[in-house]
Amino acid sequence: GQQLNQSPQSMFIQEGEDVSMNCTSSSIFNTWLWYKQDPGEGPVLLIALYKAGELTSNGRLTAQFGITRKDSFLNISASIPSDVGIYFCAGQLGYNTDKLIFGTGTRLQVFP
Amino acid sequence: GAGVSQSPSNKVTEKGKDVELRCDPISGHTALYWYRQSLGQGLEFLIYFQGNSAPDKSGLPSDRFSAERTGGSVSTLTIQRTQQEDSAVYLCASRASRQGRYTFGSGTRLTVV
């Protein structure tokens, strides 16, 4: 199935460091979403972006909807051990089903 | 219920057997989605329900896969004659409306041996 290009695939960082990950697509999306998935759980929504150029924060998380509507990034500042998990971007086309197209994921490991 | 509930949480089956996976969405959520997550991969769309009808089945990988939804609530994903490549986590999500947020269940981990 169709998936978005997400990078990096994995990151190993020290507690307190900042993290950045991004997604790119050949298709235009009307909505970009960022999810976090813990082991054995379903993805949980972190941030939703609805307009091109939009910059949104949620605590230590900041995400932007690219101006071309084909990309998005997520930043995590001052990482803590509980940030460990897999982060997924998802694009929403906004047609009949509004189904989500997911990125391949970024696995984040934080060392104390 | 408070969240999306999926059962079983784990299923091991022999190649060639049929399996049924169940999803109980949040009460009142009209839209229901099934996704598949293979090891180390992102989520892959399978099928979407609006009420009891499925306007988008485009993600079902073969005719061995089918799904139904009854009473605008519970949905069952059936895989016939399972193959080893069907091994994955099958996730269900529901949302109240086209403007609503997705809520995912914890998934069913299917292993075909």
Chai-1 contact restraints between the chains, C-beta under 6 A:
chainA,res_idxA,chainB,res_idxB,connection_type,confidence,min_distance_angstrom,max_distance_angstrom,comment,restraint_id
A,G1,B,E44,contact,1.0,0.0,6.0,A-B,restraint_1
A,G1,B,G59,contact,1.0,0.0,6.0,A-B,restraint_2
A,Q3,B,G42,contact,1.0,0.0,6.0,A-B,restraint_3
A,E41,B,S106,contact,1.0,0.0,6.0,A-B,restraint_4
A,G42,B,L91,contact,1.0,0.0,6.0,A-B,restraint_5
A,G42,B,F104,contact,1.0,0.0,6.0,A-B,restraint_6
A,G42,B,G105,contact,1.0,0.0,6.0,A-B,restraint_7
A,G42,B,S106,contact,1.0,0.0,6.0,A-B,restraint_8
A,G42,B,G107,contact,1.0,0.0,6.0,A-B,restraint_9
A,P43,B,F104,contact,1.0,0.0,6.0,A-B,restraint_10
A,L45,B,R101,contact,1.0,0.0,6.0,A-B,restraint_11
A,F88,B,G42,contact,1.0,0.0,6.0,A-B,restraint_12
A,T97,B,Y48,contact,1.0,0.0,6.0,A-B,restraint_13
A,T97,B,D56,contact,1.0,0.0,6.0,A-B,restraint_14
A,D98,B,R98,contact,1.0,0.0,6.0,A-B,restraint_15
A,K99,B,F45,contact,1.0,0.0,6.0,A-B,restraint_16
A,K99,B,Y48,contact,1.0,0.0,6.0,A-B,restraint_17
A,F102,B,G42,contact,1.0,0.0,6.0,A-B,restraint_18
A,F102,B,L43,contact,1.0,0.0,6.0,A-B,restraint_19
A,G103,B,G42,contact,1.0,0.0,6.0,A-B,restraint_20
A,T104,B,G42,contact,1.0,0.0,6.0,A-B,restraint_21
A,G105,B,G42,contact,1.0,0.0,6.0,A-B,restraint_22
